[in-house]
Amino acid sequence: MEVIIFLVYFTIGSFILYIVIETAVRKGIDNSIIGQFLEKKYGVKEDKKSFLDDDLDNENKTDH
């Protein structure tokens, strides 16, 4: 029983840590000098979608 509780907490903690690190790295690259240089040089800012953008809460939203 204790092993199952540990695995649940470990999984949830790892997922939260993944989200925090992914967001920090993405914002860090976008705000860095090299990131701004590449955006200016190629003129395209690719907005990669995260798998979290595909959840059901965002399904009915429309851009106006």
Secondary structure, 3 states (H helix, E strand, C coil): CHHHHHHHHHHHHHHHHHHHHHHHHHHHHHHCHHHHHHHHHHCCCCCCCCHHHHCHHHCCCCCC
